[in-house]
Amino acid sequence: MRNYYIKKSDWKAIYQTLKTIKGIRIKNQFVTRKFVESVYFIMRTGAQWRELPGYYGKWRSIHKRYESWCTKDLWSNILSHFTRDYDGENIMIDSTIIRAHPCSAGYKKDSAEAECLGRSKGGFTTKIHAVVDGLGQALRFRLTGGQRNDITQASELIAGFKGSNIIADKAYDSNRLLEQIENQECEAIILPRRNRKILRDFDKDLYKERHLIECFFGKIKHFRRIFARFDKKATSFMGFLAFASLIIWMR
């Protein structure tokens, strides 16, 4: 049986990052690596935690530790360490809808909205709002129910970027967002809506770079815990999302 999914060089970089983060136990590198590898196994296969191979240890203890890291937002902190030197010339924003399995509902009574589960004719859905850099690597995420409009999360996702080309489709064609982009000294490469009275110009060649964020969504959906949501808690799903993005970043 294959025990290690993460390359030795990548694990070394991850472990060095873990040592800089306070509030986690990583004294035993071998045990810590087995824990991270076990999370990768669940994320990649989509298996239930109780189906975790015995080699990795007691599944209840591993699941409890994973939930603890998610609550402390440690997976996102690890990703942030690797994204500090991002390519900020082009910044792309978009969203994708994830089908949620019925087992993801019911964490608490009437908690669907708080746990980013939206209702539709087909059942529960979660929407991933993401920002990627000029190389198609993930920088930021936000989760909402699947029925929420893309524009609702755009302002917070692009906040802080300076001098970048903000590339997005017509779902982000909002006067308020365009004003924010201008105030941040960025250029809006956003497809205008057809119902605008005056159609503004935009760089059509540069707009083609938007395919990078679509490619990113395609890559993360190779991980079955991202392709479909099984987690009741939004923080748990976000942990897998950050970890999958880290793996893609290190390729």
N, C-alpha and C positions, 0 to 999 in steps of 0.2 A: 504494500500500500504506500502511496506517495504521501509523505508527511509534511513536506515543505512546498508551498506554492509561491512564496515570495523569494526572489533572488537574494543571495547572500549580500551583495553590495547594497541592494535596496533596504534590506533589513538593517544593515549597519547604519544607514542614514536615518531610518525611522527610530532606531534605538538611541542614537545620539540626540535626536529631537526630544524623545521621551524624557531623557535625563535632565532636560532644561525646564520641564513642566512640573510645577509643584502640585502636591495633593494626590499623587498616585504612587503605588508600590511597584517598583521595577528592580529591586535589588538582585533578584535571580534572573539573569538574562535568558536562560534556557526556558524557564517557566513562562516568562513574559512572551517569548517568541511563540511558544505553543499556544498561548492564549490568543495572540494576534492571528496566528495561522488558523485557529479554530473559528474565529470570526470570519475570516476570508472564506473558509469552507462553507459556512452557513450562507454567507452573502452570495457566493458563486452558484451554489447548488439549489438554494431556496428551501433546503431541508428544515424540518422542525428541529428545535434545539434538542429535544429528547432523542433524536436520531443521530446526534453527534458521535462519531467513532470514539470508542473508549480510550484510544491512545491519547486524546487531548485532555482527558481528565473527567471529572464529574460535571455533567452538563448543567446541573442546577447552579453550581458555583461559577461556572464560566458565564452563564446567562446573567447571573446576578452582577458579576464584575462588568460585563458589557453594559448593562443598564446603568450602572454607576458611572461609567465613563461617559455615557450619553447624557445623563443628567448634568454632569459637570462640563459638558460641551467639549470634551477632550479631543474627539475625532476632528472637529472643526478647527481646534487649536493646532493640531498636528498639520492639517492641510494648510493653514495660514502660514506656518513656518516655511513651507515649500513654495508658496505663491508670492513671497515678498519681492522676488525679482521677475515680475511678470512683464509681458510685452504690452505696454499701454498705448501703443499707437492707435490700434483699433480695439474697441470694446463692443461686444455684441450681447444683446439681451433678448430673451425669448422664454417660452414656457412649453411644457409638455404635460399631458394628462396621463396619470397612472391609474389603472384599474385596481381597486382595492378588493381583496377577498372578503367575504362575509365575516370571517373570523377576526378581521381588523376592527370591527365595530364592538361597542359595548364595554369600553374601558371603564367608564362611569356613566350613569344615567344622564342623558341629554348632553353628552360630551363630544358629539360628532364635530361640531364647529370648532371647539377648542383643540381637538386633535387633527384638524385639517382634513376632515372627511366631508365631501359634498355629495348630495343625493342627485341622482338622475334616473332616467327610465331604465338604464342598464344596471343600476345599483350604486354603490359607493365609489367615489373617485377622489384622487388627490392630485393637485396640480403643483408641479415643480417649476418655480420661477428661477432662472439662472442667468448669471453673467459670466462670459468667458473672455479671455484676452485675445490678442491677435494671432496666437498659435492654436486657439481652440481649447485652451486649458481653463478649467473652472476656477472662478474667483469667489463668487458669492452665491448663496441660495436663500430662497424663502419658500415656505410651503403654505398652501391654502386649500380650501375645498375646490373640487374640480370645476364648480360653476362660477367661480370668481373671475372677473375680467382681468386680462393681462396688465392693463394700465394701472391697476390698484397698487401694485408692488414696485412699479418702475422707479418712482422717485427715490425710495430708500436704496434700491439696488445700485443706482448709478451715482449716488451721493459721494462726493469726495474725489471723483476723477477730474483731472485737469488736463486740458490740451489734447484730449483724445477725440477720435471719430466714434460717435455713438451710433451703431448700426442696428436697425430694428425694422420689423415689418409694419404694415399700416395699422395694426392693433395699438401701436404706441404713438400714433399721430394725434397728439393732444397739444393744444396751445400752451397749457400750463407746463407740460414736460419740455416742450421746445424752448420755453423761456428759461427753465432751470438749466437746460443744456447750454444755452447761451451764457447764462450767468456763471457757469463753471468753466467758461472759456473753451468749450468743446464745440465740435461741429456735428450737427444732426444729419445723419445719413438714414433718413426714415422715409419709407414709401408713403406718399401722401394718399389720403382717402379720396375716392372718386367724387364724393359729394361736397368737397371743398369748393367754394365759389372761385377762389383764386388758387390754382395749383402751383405750389412752390417748386423750385428746382432742387435736385439732389444729384449726387454723383452716382450714376447708374453702374459704372464699372466697379467702384468701391463697394457698392451695395451687394455685389456678387459674393463678397467675402462672408456674407451672413451664413453661407452654407456650413461654416465651421461649427457654429453652435448646434446646427441640426446633426452634424457628424458626432458631436459630443453626446447628444441625447441618444444617438444610436449605439455608442460605445457603452454607456452606463447601463443600457437595457440588456446587455449581454449578461449582467449579473441578475439572477432571478429574483433576488430580494429587492431589486429596483424595478425590474420589469413588471412585477406585481407586488402590491403592498399587502403584507401579512401582519404587520405590527399594529398593535392597538394604540400605542403612544407615538405621537409625532416625533418626539425626541429620538426614539429608537429607529424610526425610519430615516431621520436626518443623519444619524450615526452611520448607517450603511451608505447613505448618499455621499457623505464626506469621505469615507474610507474608499469607496469605489473611485471617486474623483482623484484621490491621492495615488491609487494604483495606476490610473491612466496617466497622471502627471509624471510618474516615474518611469514610464515606458520609454 
